[in-house]
Amino acid sequence: MKQIMSSNKLTSGVLFASLLVLLASCSYAVLSTLVIMSGFDLPVLLVGKFFYGWVILGIIVLIVWLVYQRKQPKREKSTKPMGKRVLLMVIAGIVMALVTILYFHSFAVFGLPISLAVILLFQYSWIGVVVESIARRKLPSKGKVIACIVILIGTILAGGILGADISLAMMNPVGIICGVAAACCYAFFVYFSGQIETEMPPLHKSFLIATVALVFVILFIAVFYGGFETVAAAFMNFDALQFSIPLGIFGIAIPVFFLAVGAPKISTGMATILNSAELPVEVLLAALVIGESVVALRWVGVVIILLGIALPYIIEKRITSGLET
């Protein structure tokens, strides 16, 4: 009886964690639509996204601390050396910042067609499975391998690359490198979200990661975009608030927190597979918000991606297959 209750609790926990990772993915999907609609320069969007995301997370942390601090159970202290803990937190924040920086640069600076940039970014679905396999020194399950293949096929269709008029001249090598690097960074960020500071409250961990990411973005803009004057100008661009605040909410506050809560409870491979839901949501928003014409082939790709996300659970016939076991 106790085993049944434990199994039910375990299944419920994995389902909830999977849902949070899925919602984090859907939240990220809003970003490309906002960027396309905004029309602002890259420094303004980057600084706005990371600054307001950091502010929103900080406010949430403060409210939770004031309201629930006395009721919070004591957590076990980490036995890892402080230097290693800080280093891993810094790496997680930098990797998170690089995902956005590299992805935006692949199409906004180096001229890749957005459909191609999206395809490159979504390679994180199988890269995450590879990262997990290397870290655990264990081959991925049959369900995850099949899911990655299905999601890759669906991504090619949903991304709109088939039938698009993309010439060899459009394939800037630097842009392609940025797109692939963004995919690798995202896979590593999902991995770090599930592995570092698991004893720390997720909100606190999210805020610290966002703090590192904000500092890195400010330094990046200062070095490559004309110094701290450019950063100051981005902060003072109040016309961009209608886009900067939503970018901060959907690009930092929601996904970073949800990944911090959900990713430790499921495997890295499953987390990256679940994050593939971002592309179907992007296609849906492009059709509903921007009014973009979406051909039938892309909707077929959306359905295939959703099937790929569900496949590991269907094949292995148990929801607990997402766990690190």
FENSULMO-V680245 format. One record per residue. N is the residue number from 0. RES is the residue in one letter. PHI is phi in radians with two decimals (NA if undefined). D_CENTER is the distance of its C-alpha to the mean C-alpha in Angstrom with 2 decimals. Layout:
# FENSULMO-V680245
n=N res=RES phi=PHI d_center=D_CENTER
n=N res=RES phi=PHI d_center=D_CENTER
This chain:
# FENSULMO-V680245
n=0 res=M phi=NA d_center=38.93
n=1 res=K phi=-1.11 d_center=36.79
n=2 res=Q phi=-1.12 d_center=34.87
n=3 res=I phi=-1.12 d_center=34.21
n=4 res=M phi=-1.08 d_center=33.02
n=5 res=S phi=-1.11 d_center=30.75
n=6 res=S phi=-1.11 d_center=29.34
n=7 res=N phi=-1.11 d_center=28.77
n=8 res=K phi=-1.12 d_center=27.03
n=9 res=L phi=-1.12 d_center=24.83
n=10 res=T phi=-1.08 d_center=23.96
n=11 res=S phi=-1.07 d_center=23.22
n=12 res=G phi=-1.14 d_center=20.95
n=13 res=V phi=-1.17 d_center=18.89
n=14 res=L phi=-1.06 d_center=18.80
n=15 res=F phi=-1.14 d_center=17.65
n=16 res=A phi=-1.10 d_center=14.87
n=17 res=S phi=-1.10 d_center=13.76
n=18 res=L phi=-1.11 d_center=14.06
n=19 res=L phi=-1.11 d_center=11.86
n=20 res=V phi=-1.12 d_center=8.91
n=21 res=L phi=-1.10 d_center=9.99
n=22 res=L phi=-1.15 d_center=10.28
n=23 res=A phi=-1.06 d_center=6.85
n=24 res=S phi=-1.09 d_center=6.01
n=25 res=C phi=-1.09 d_center=9.25
n=26 res=S phi=-1.13 d_center=8.68
n=27 res=Y phi=-1.06 d_center=6.26
n=28 res=A phi=-1.11 d_center=9.15
n=29 res=V phi=-1.24 d_center=11.60
n=30 res=L phi=-1.08 d_center=10.86
n=31 res=S phi=-1.07 d_center=12.75
n=32 res=T phi=-1.10 d_center=15.56
n=33 res=L phi=-1.11 d_center=15.99
n=34 res=V phi=-1.11 d_center=16.14
n=35 res=I phi=-1.11 d_center=18.66
n=36 res=M phi=-1.31 d_center=20.66
n=37 res=S phi=-1.25 d_center=20.86
n=38 res=G phi=1.38 d_center=22.82
n=39 res=F phi=-1.55 d_center=22.35
n=40 res=D phi=-1.15 d_center=22.15
n=41 res=L phi=-1.03 d_center=19.06
n=42 res=P phi=-1.00 d_center=20.13
n=43 res=V phi=-1.11 d_center=20.58
n=44 res=L phi=-1.20 d_center=17.16
n=45 res=L phi=-1.16 d_center=15.39
n=46 res=V phi=-1.11 d_center=17.74
n=47 res=G phi=-1.07 d_center=17.67
n=48 res=K phi=-1.03 d_center=13.93
n=49 res=F phi=-1.32 d_center=13.74
n=50 res=F phi=-1.23 d_center=17.25
n=51 res=Y phi=-1.27 d_center=17.20
n=52 res=G phi=-1.11 d_center=13.92
n=53 res=W phi=-1.13 d_center=15.76
n=54 res=V phi=-1.08 d_center=18.93
n=55 res=I phi=-1.10 d_center=17.66
n=56 res=L phi=-1.07 d_center=16.21
n=57 res=G phi=-1.08 d_center=19.55
n=58 res=I phi=-1.13 d_center=21.57
n=59 res=I phi=-1.10 d_center=19.99
n=60 res=V phi=-1.04 d_center=20.62
n=61 res=L phi=-1.11 d_center=24.15
n=62 res=I phi=-1.08 d_center=24.97
n=63 res=V phi=-1.08 d_center=23.91
n=64 res=W phi=-1.12 d_center=25.88
n=65 res=L phi=-1.19 d_center=28.90
n=66 res=V phi=-1.52 d_center=29.00
n=67 res=Y phi=-2.00 d_center=28.06
n=68 res=Q phi=-0.95 d_center=28.69
n=69 res=R phi=-1.17 d_center=32.11
n=70 res=K phi=-1.60 d_center=30.97
n=71 res=Q phi=-1.25 d_center=28.15
n=72 res=P phi=-1.21 d_center=29.25
n=73 res=K phi=-1.25 d_center=29.61
n=74 res=R phi=-1.77 d_center=26.97
n=75 res=E phi=-1.19 d_center=27.95
n=76 res=K phi=-1.37 d_center=27.69
n=77 res=S phi=-1.21 d_center=25.83
n=78 res=T phi=-1.63 d_center=28.30
n=79 res=K phi=-1.31 d_center=26.28
n=80 res=P phi=-1.03 d_center=27.75
n=81 res=M phi=-1.03 d_center=26.52
n=82 res=G phi=-1.04 d_center=26.07
n=83 res=K phi=-1.19 d_center=23.71
n=84 res=R phi=-1.09 d_center=21.67
n=85 res=V phi=-1.11 d_center=21.42
n=86 res=L phi=-1.06 d_center=20.63
n=87 res=L phi=-1.13 d_center=17.67
n=88 res=M phi=-1.15 d_center=16.32
n=89 res=V phi=-1.12 d_center=16.94
n=90 res=I phi=-1.06 d_center=15.27
n=91 res=A phi=-1.06 d_center=12.00
n=92 res=G phi=-1.15 d_center=12.27
n=93 res=I phi=-1.16 d_center=13.30
n=94 res=V phi=-1.08 d_center=10.66
n=95 res=M phi=-1.08 d_center=7.95
n=96 res=A phi=-1.15 d_center=10.51
n=97 res=L phi=-1.17 d_center=11.23
n=98 res=V phi=-1.00 d_center=8.08
n=99 res=T phi=-1.19 d_center=9.26
n=100 res=I phi=-1.03 d_center=12.83
n=101 res=L phi=-1.18 d_center=13.14
n=102 res=Y phi=-1.14 d_center=11.63
n=103 res=F phi=-1.07 d_center=13.82
n=104 res=H phi=-1.21 d_center=16.68
n=105 res=S phi=-1.04 d_center=16.73
n=106 res=F phi=-1.91 d_center=18.04
n=107 res=A phi=-1.41 d_center=19.20
n=108 res=V phi=-1.94 d_center=21.16
n=109 res=F phi=-1.74 d_center=21.90
n=110 res=G phi=1.32 d_center=22.51
n=111 res=L phi=-1.16 d_center=20.64
n=112 res=P phi=-1.01 d_center=20.86
n=113 res=I phi=-1.03 d_center=17.63
n=114 res=S phi=-1.05 d_center=18.04
n=115 res=L phi=-1.23 d_center=18.22
n=116 res=A phi=-1.05 d_center=15.25
n=117 res=V phi=-1.13 d_center=13.11
n=118 res=I phi=-1.03 d_center=14.85
n=119 res=L phi=-1.13 d_center=14.19
n=120 res=L phi=-1.07 d_center=10.42
n=121 res=F phi=-1.36 d_center=10.44
n=122 res=Q phi=-1.21 d_center=12.51
n=123 res=Y phi=-1.10 d_center=9.69
n=124 res=S phi=-1.08 d_center=10.97
n=125 res=W phi=-1.59 d_center=14.21
n=126 res=I phi=-1.10 d_center=13.37
n=127 res=G phi=-1.09 d_center=11.62
n=128 res=V phi=-1.15 d_center=14.89
n=129 res=V phi=-1.13 d_center=16.93
n=130 res=V phi=-1.03 d_center=15.44
n=131 res=E phi=-1.08 d_center=16.21
n=132 res=S phi=-1.12 d_center=19.62
n=133 res=I phi=-1.18 d_center=20.52
n=134 res=A phi=-1.11 d_center=19.61
n=135 res=R phi=-1.62 d_center=21.57
n=136 res=R phi=0.94 d_center=24.18
n=137 res=K phi=-2.60 d_center=24.18
n=138 res=L phi=-1.15 d_center=23.79
n=139 res=P phi=-1.18 d_center=21.18
n=140 res=S phi=-1.21 d_center=22.74
n=141 res=K phi=-1.01 d_center=24.25
n=142 res=G phi=-1.07 d_center=21.97
n=143 res=K phi=-1.21 d_center=18.76
n=144 res=V phi=-1.10 d_center=20.52
n=145 res=I phi=-1.10 d_center=21.78
n=146 res=A phi=-1.06 d_center=18.49
n=147 res=C phi=-1.10 d_center=16.87
n=148 res=I phi=-1.13 d_center=19.98
n=149 res=V phi=-1.10 d_center=19.97
n=150 res=I phi=-1.13 d_center=16.34
n=151 res=L phi=-1.09 d_center=17.18
n=152 res=I phi=-1.10 d_center=20.30
n=153 res=G phi=-1.09 d_center=18.68
n=154 res=T phi=-1.14 d_center=16.11
n=155 res=I phi=-1.07 d_center=19.17
n=156 res=L phi=-1.27 d_center=20.97
n=157 res=A phi=-1.22 d_center=18.39
n=158 res=G phi=-1.25 d_center=17.34
n=159 res=G phi=1.38 d_center=21.00
n=160 res=I phi=-1.34 d_center=21.90
n=161 res=L phi=-1.27 d_center=24.99
n=162 res=G phi=1.51 d_center=27.79
n=163 res=A phi=-1.36 d_center=26.18
n=164 res=D phi=-1.49 d_center=28.59
n=165 res=I phi=-1.92 d_center=26.76
n=166 res=S phi=-1.64 d_center=29.28
n=167 res=L phi=-1.09 d_center=29.20
n=168 res=A phi=-1.14 d_center=29.65
n=169 res=M phi=-1.35 d_center=26.27
n=170 res=M phi=-1.53 d_center=24.50
n=171 res=N phi=-1.06 d_center=24.38
n=172 res=P phi=-1.00 d_center=23.94
n=173 res=V phi=-1.17 d_center=22.14
n=174 res=G phi=-1.12 d_center=19.67
n=175 res=I phi=-1.13 d_center=19.15
n=176 res=I phi=-1.07 d_center=18.68
n=177 res=C phi=-1.08 d_center=16.04
n=178 res=G phi=-1.12 d_center=14.13
n=179 res=V phi=-1.17 d_center=14.51
n=180 res=A phi=-1.11 d_center=13.74
n=181 res=A phi=-1.09 d_center=10.35
n=182 res=A phi=-1.10 d_center=9.67
n=183 res=C phi=-1.09 d_center=11.28
n=184 res=C phi=-1.09 d_center=9.49
n=185 res=Y phi=-1.17 d_center=5.98
n=186 res=A phi=-1.07 d_center=8.26
n=187 res=F phi=-1.19 d_center=10.03
n=188 res=F phi=-1.13 d_center=7.53
n=189 res=V phi=-1.08 d_center=7.00
n=190 res=Y phi=-1.10 d_center=10.75
n=191 res=F phi=-1.11 d_center=11.63
n=192 res=S phi=-1.04 d_center=10.11
n=193 res=G phi=-1.58 d_center=12.53
n=194 res=Q phi=-1.93 d_center=15.34
n=195 res=I phi=-1.62 d_center=16.18
n=196 res=E phi=0.83 d_center=18.31
n=197 res=T phi=-1.20 d_center=18.39
n=198 res=E phi=-1.41 d_center=21.64
n=199 res=M phi=-1.40 d_center=20.29
n=200 res=P phi=-0.94 d_center=19.56
n=201 res=P phi=-0.96 d_center=15.83
n=202 res=L phi=-1.10 d_center=16.44
n=203 res=H phi=-1.12 d_center=18.18
n=204 res=K phi=-1.08 d_center=15.62
n=205 res=S phi=-1.05 d_center=12.87
n=206 res=F phi=-1.15 d_center=15.51
n=207 res=L phi=-1.16 d_center=16.51
n=208 res=I phi=-1.10 d_center=13.15
n=209 res=A phi=-1.12 d_center=12.86
n=210 res=T phi=-1.12 d_center=16.50
n=211 res=V phi=-1.07 d_center=16.13
n=212 res=A phi=-1.07 d_center=13.40
n=213 res=L phi=-1.09 d_center=15.83
n=214 res=V phi=-1.06 d_center=18.78
n=215 res=F phi=-1.12 d_center=17.32
n=216 res=V phi=-1.11 d_center=16.54
n=217 res=I phi=-1.05 d_center=20.07
n=218 res=L phi=-1.14 d_center=21.65
n=219 res=F phi=-1.10 d_center=19.99
n=220 res=I phi=-1.11 d_center=21.28
n=221 res=A phi=-1.10 d_center=24.59
n=222 res=V phi=-1.34 d_center=25.12
n=223 res=F phi=-1.83 d_center=24.21
n=224 res=Y phi=-2.27 d_center=24.97
n=225 res=G phi=1.70 d_center=28.34
n=226 res=G phi=1.51 d_center=28.20
n=227 res=F phi=-1.24 d_center=27.61
n=228 res=E phi=-1.12 d_center=29.55
n=229 res=T phi=-1.14 d_center=26.63
n=230 res=V phi=-1.10 d_center=24.34
n=231 res=A phi=-1.09 d_center=27.08
n=232 res=A phi=-1.12 d_center=27.46
n=233 res=A phi=-1.15 d_center=23.78
n=234 res=F phi=-1.11 d_center=24.18
n=235 res=M phi=-1.52 d_center=27.40
n=236 res=N phi=-1.42 d_center=26.21
n=237 res=F phi=-1.29 d_center=26.58
n=238 res=D phi=-1.14 d_center=26.69
n=239 res=A phi=-1.53 d_center=22.94
n=240 res=L phi=-1.02 d_center=22.35
n=241 res=Q phi=-1.10 d_center=22.03
n=242 res=F phi=-1.88 d_center=18.83
n=243 res=S phi=-1.11 d_center=17.72
n=244 res=I phi=-1.15 d_center=17.73
n=245 res=P phi=-1.05 d_center=15.70
n=246 res=L phi=-1.08 d_center=13.10
n=247 res=G phi=-1.17 d_center=13.16
n=248 res=I phi=-1.20 d_center=13.09
n=249 res=F phi=-1.48 d_center=10.36
n=250 res=G phi=-1.75 d_center=8.17
n=251 res=I phi=-2.22 d_center=9.05
n=252 res=A phi=-1.01 d_center=11.42
n=253 res=I phi=-1.21 d_center=10.25
n=254 res=P phi=-1.16 d_center=6.59
n=255 res=V phi=-1.14 d_center=7.66
n=256 res=F phi=-1.19 d_center=10.85
n=257 res=F phi=-1.12 d_center=10.05
n=258 res=L phi=-1.19 d_center=8.10
n=259 res=A phi=-1.10 d_center=11.10
n=260 res=V phi=-1.44 d_center=13.44
n=261 res=G phi=-1.50 d_center=12.39
n=262 res=A phi=-1.05 d_center=11.09
n=263 res=P phi=-1.12 d_center=14.53
n=264 res=K phi=-1.65 d_center=16.40
n=265 res=I phi=-2.30 d_center=15.19
n=266 res=S phi=-1.31 d_center=15.03
n=267 res=T phi=-1.05 d_center=12.27
n=268 res=G phi=-1.06 d_center=13.43
n=269 res=M phi=-1.16 d_center=13.28
n=270 res=A phi=-1.10 d_center=9.76
n=271 res=T phi=-1.23 d_center=8.59
n=272 res=I phi=-1.12 d_center=11.34
n=273 res=L phi=-1.09 d_center=10.40
n=274 res=N phi=-1.18 d_center=6.96
n=275 res=S phi=-1.16 d_center=9.52
n=276 res=A phi=-1.12 d_center=10.69
n=277 res=E phi=-1.03 d_center=8.73
n=278 res=L phi=-1.14 d_center=11.62
n=279 res=P phi=-0.99 d_center=14.44
n=280 res=V phi=-1.18 d_center=13.49
n=281 res=E phi=-1.07 d_center=13.39
n=282 res=V phi=-1.09 d_center=16.77
n=283 res=L phi=-1.11 d_center=18.12
n=284 res=L phi=-1.15 d_center=17.40
n=285 res=A phi=-1.05 d_center=18.90
n=286 res=A phi=-1.32 d_center=21.93
n=287 res=L phi=-1.49 d_center=22.41
n=288 res=V phi=-1.60 d_center=21.55
n=289 res=I phi=-1.46 d_center=22.30
n=290 res=G phi=1.39 d_center=24.91
n=291 res=E phi=-1.22 d_center=23.81
n=292 res=S phi=-1.35 d_center=25.93
n=293 res=V phi=-1.92 d_center=24.01
n=294 res=V phi=-1.28 d_center=26.25
n=295 res=A phi=-1.05 d_center=26.83
n=296 res=L phi=-1.07 d_center=25.35
n=297 res=R phi=-1.22 d_center=21.83
n=298 res=W phi=-1.16 d_center=22.32
n=299 res=V phi=-1.07 d_center=23.49
n=300 res=G phi=-1.07 d_center=20.27
n=301 res=V phi=-1.05 d_center=18.33
n=302 res=V phi=-1.10 d_center=20.71
n=303 res=I phi=-1.14 d_center=20.35
n=304 res=I phi=-1.09 d_center=16.55
n=305 res=L phi=-1.08 d_center=17.13
n=306 res=L phi=-1.13 d_center=19.97
n=307 res=G phi=-1.08 d_center=17.97
n=308 res=I phi=-1.13 d_center=15.56
n=309 res=A phi=-1.41 d_center=18.80
n=310 res=L phi=-0.99 d_center=20.77
n=311 res=P phi=-0.98 d_center=20.14
n=312 res=Y phi=-1.26 d_center=21.45
n=313 res=I phi=-1.22 d_center=24.24
n=314 res=I phi=-1.18 d_center=25.41
n=315 res=E phi=-1.47 d_center=25.45
n=316 res=K phi=0.98 d_center=26.87
n=317 res=R phi=-2.78 d_center=25.40
n=318 res=I phi=-1.16 d_center=22.26
n=319 res=T phi=-1.27 d_center=22.50
n=320 res=S phi=-1.10 d_center=21.59
n=321 res=G phi=-1.34 d_center=17.99
n=322 res=L phi=-1.29 d_center=19.40
n=323 res=E phi=-1.37 d_center=19.81
n=324 res=T phi=-2.16 d_center=23.50
